Amino acid sequence: MAEVRIASLDPCARWSLRMPQTLLVDGFAVELPINRVSRVEERFCARLGPDEWLLCAPEGAAPNFDALAGRHHSLVDVSHRYAGFAIEGDAAHLVLAAGCPLDLDPTVFTAGSATRTLLGKAEIVLWRLDAAPAFRVECARTFAPYVQAFLQEAAREFR
C-alpha cells in the first residue's frame, strides 16, 4: 500500500514581492518562468505571476534587499500570514488530488513547479521542490486547521 506523511513545517520568514521586472535579490534565484520554484540553500522562491514572487527563508535569516532600493517594487513581510505543511510519500499526490483540481501526476506537475490553487475551500500555494514524491503547501494561517484536517482525512485510506 502507498504511504503518506503529513507534517507541519517549522515557522519561516516569508515575503510577498511584487516588481515589474526581474531584479537580483540577495540569496534568492528570482529569474524564473511563471509557476516555477527555485532553491538556494534553505531559501525558496516561487514565481506566482508575471510580477509576483513568494520568498521563504529560515526564521531570523532576513536577506539583504538593498538591490530593490530606488526601484519600483512592493515587498511585504507575510511571515505571520502563512502556515506550511509537508506532504510526502508515494501517495502524496493522491492525497492532494482529493481536493486540488490540478493534475499532480509527476509528469505534469514536475519538480520545480509552484502555483496558487485550491485545496477544498482553501486557497494554497503548492510547491513541488524536487523529484521525490513530496510537496509543500502554504496556506493562510487562519485556514491551517482546515487544511491540516482535510489532508489528514484524505490520507486515512493510505494508513
C-alpha positions in Angstrom: 0.0 0.0 0.0 1.2 3.5 -0.8 2.2 5.7 2.2 1.9 9.3 3.0 3.3 11.6 5.8 1.8 15.0 6.7 3.8 17.3 8.9 3.6 21.0 9.9 6.6 22.9 8.7 8.7 24.9 11.1 8.0 28.7 11.1 9.9 30.6 8.5 10.2 34.1 7.2 8.1 34.9 4.1 7.8 37.9 1.8 5.4 38.8 -0.9 7.5 40.5 -3.6 5.9 42.4 -6.5 8.0 44.1 -9.1 7.5 44.8 -12.8 10.9 43.4 -13.9 13.2 40.8 -12.5 15.9 42.2 -10.3 18.6 40.3 -8.4 17.6 39.7 -4.8 20.3 38.5 -2.4 20.0 34.8 -1.7 17.1 34.1 -4.0 17.0 32.9 -7.6 14.1 35.0 -8.9 14.9 34.7 -12.6 12.3 32.0 -13.2 9.4 31.2 -15.5 5.9 31.7 -14.0 4.8 28.8 -11.8 8.3 27.6 -11.1 10.2 27.4 -7.8 13.9 27.7 -7.1 16.0 26.8 -4.0 19.3 28.4 -2.9 20.4 26.5 0.2 17.4 26.9 2.6 15.8 29.8 0.7 12.9 29.2 -1.6 11.4 31.4 -4.3 8.2 30.8 -6.1 7.2 32.9 -9.1 3.4 33.0 -9.0 2.7 35.6 -11.7 4.4 37.9 -14.1 5.2 40.4 -11.3 4.7 38.3 -8.2 7.1 36.1 -6.1 6.7 34.4 -2.7 10.1 34.2 -0.9 10.8 31.9 2.0 13.8 31.8 4.3 14.7 30.3 7.7 13.3 32.4 10.5 15.7 35.1 11.5 17.7 34.9 8.3 16.5 38.0 6.6 18.2 38.6 3.2 19.7 41.8 2.0 17.0 43.6 -0.1 19.2 46.6 -0.9 19.1 45.8 -4.6 15.4 46.8 -4.6 16.2 50.3 -3.2 15.1 53.0 -5.6 13.3 50.5 -7.8 9.6 50.2 -8.3 8.5 47.3 -6.1 6.4 46.2 -3.2 8.0 44.0 -0.5 5.7 42.8 2.3 6.6 40.6 5.2 3.9 37.9 5.3 5.6 35.6 7.7 2.7 35.5 10.1 0.1 35.2 7.4 1.1 31.7 6.3 1.4 28.3 7.7 3.2 25.4 5.9 2.8 21.7 5.6 4.9 19.0 4.0 3.1 16.1 2.3 5.5 13.3 1.5 5.3 9.7 0.3 4.2 7.7 -2.7 0.5 8.7 -2.2 1.2 12.4 -1.6 -0.2 13.4 -5.0 -3.3 11.3 -4.4 -4.0 12.9 -1.0 -3.7 16.4 -2.6 -5.9 15.3 -5.5 -8.7 14.7 -3.1 -9.2 18.5 -3.0 -7.0 20.1 -5.6 -8.2 20.5 -9.2 -4.7 20.3 -10.7 -3.2 17.3 -12.4 -0.5 16.4 -9.9 1.0 13.5 -11.8 4.8 13.8 -11.7 4.9 14.1 -15.5 2.6 17.1 -15.4 3.3 18.9 -12.1 7.0 18.4 -12.4 9.9 19.0 -9.9 10.3 22.8 -9.6 6.6 23.6 -10.0 4.8 26.0 -7.8 1.4 27.6 -8.2 -1.5 29.2 -6.4 -4.5 26.8 -6.4 -7.3 25.4 -4.1 -7.4 22.6 -1.6 -11.0 22.0 -0.8 -12.2 25.5 0.0 -8.9 27.0 1.0 -6.5 28.9 -1.3 -3.0 27.5 -1.1 0.4 27.8 -2.7 1.5 24.4 -3.8 5.2 23.6 -4.3 6.9 20.5 -5.7 10.6 21.2 -5.0 12.3 18.1 -6.4 11.6 14.7 -8.0 10.9 13.0 -4.7 7.1 12.3 -4.1 6.9 15.4 -1.8 5.0 18.6 -1.8 4.9 21.8 0.3 1.6 23.6 1.0 1.5 27.2 2.1 -1.9 28.5 3.3 -3.3 31.4 5.3 -2.7 30.7 9.0 -6.5 31.0 9.6 -7.1 28.1 7.2 -4.3 25.9 8.6 -6.6 23.8 10.9 -9.0 23.2 8.0 -6.1 22.3 5.6 -4.5 20.0 8.1 -7.8 18.3 8.8 -8.5 18.0 5.1 -5.1 16.4 4.4 -5.4 14.0 7.4 -8.9 12.9 6.3 -7.8 12.4 2.6 -4.8 10.4 3.9 -6.8 8.0 6.0 -7.1 5.3 3.3 -3.2 5.2 3.0 -2.6 4.5 6.6 
